[in-house]
Amino acid sequence: MKQKKKDIIKSLAINDKDVGSAEIQIGLLSQKIQKLAEHFKKFKKDKHSTIGLNKSVNRRKRLLNYLKKNNSESYNKVIKQLNLRK
């Protein structure tokens, strides 16, 4: 898990010391959403985690809207790298 997180940070970082930019946050949220999606394949009635999934999806959506508005180049890079939209 920690290694995946480091890989995501390294691949989306703007510079060497970047650990909290919108691009990285989107990448980490995407990883969390995928993990929760796998969880729901086993535990369909887990309503408590559903709330967390909805919060994560909405936060990622807001960050993507922010990035699209302020830096469309970076937005396109993140979309392609994470395969979010086709």
C-alpha positions in Angstrom: 0.0 0.0 0.0 2.7 2.5 0.9 4.7 1.6 -2.2 1.6 2.2 -4.4 1.1 5.6 -2.7 4.8 6.5 -3.3 4.5 5.5 -7.0 1.4 7.6 -7.5 3.0 10.6 -5.8 6.2 10.1 -7.9 4.3 9.8 -11.2 2.0 12.8 -10.7 4.3 15.2 -8.8 5.0 18.6 -10.3 8.5 18.8 -8.7 10.6 16.7 -6.3 9.1 18.0 -3.1 5.5 18.0 -4.2 3.3 15.8 -2.0 -0.1 17.6 -1.9 -1.0 19.2 -5.2 -4.4 18.6 -6.8 -3.0 16.1 -9.2 -1.6 13.9 -6.4 -4.8 14.2 -4.4 -6.8 13.1 -7.4 -4.5 10.1 -7.9 -4.7 9.1 -4.2 -8.4 9.4 -4.2 -8.7 7.3 -7.3 -6.7 4.6 -5.6 -9.0 4.8 -2.6 -12.1 4.6 -4.8 -10.7 1.5 -6.6 -10.0 -0.2 -3.3 -13.5 0.5 -2.0 -15.0 -0.8 -5.2 -13.2 -4.1 -4.6 -14.4 -4.1 -1.0 -18.1 -3.7 -2.2 -17.8 -6.8 -4.5 -17.5 -8.9 -1.3 -19.6 -6.8 1.1 -22.6 -5.4 -0.7 -24.5 -4.4 2.4 -21.7 -2.2 3.9 -23.6 1.1 4.1 -21.1 2.8 6.4 -18.3 2.5 3.8 -20.7 3.6 1.1 -20.8 7.0 2.7 -17.0 7.2 2.6 -17.0 6.2 -1.1 -19.5 8.9 -2.0 -17.4 11.5 -0.1 -14.3 10.4 -2.0 -16.0 10.5 -5.4 -17.4 13.9 -4.8 -14.1 15.3 -3.5 -12.3 13.9 -6.6 -14.9 15.5 -8.8 -14.4 18.9 -7.2 -10.6 18.6 -7.5 -11.0 17.7 -11.2 -13.3 20.7 -11.8 -10.8 22.9 -10.1 -7.9 21.5 -12.1 -9.9 21.8 -15.4 -10.7 25.4 -14.7 -7.2 26.5 -13.6 -4.8 24.2 -15.5 -6.3 22.4 -18.4 -2.9 20.9 -19.5 -2.4 19.2 -16.2 -6.1 18.1 -16.2 -5.6 16.3 -19.5 -2.4 14.7 -18.2 -4.1 13.4 -15.1 -7.2 12.1 -17.0 -5.0 10.2 -19.5 -2.6 8.8 -16.8 -5.4 7.6 -14.5 -7.8 6.5 -17.3 -10.7 8.3 -15.7 -12.6 9.4 -18.9 -12.6 7.9 -22.3 
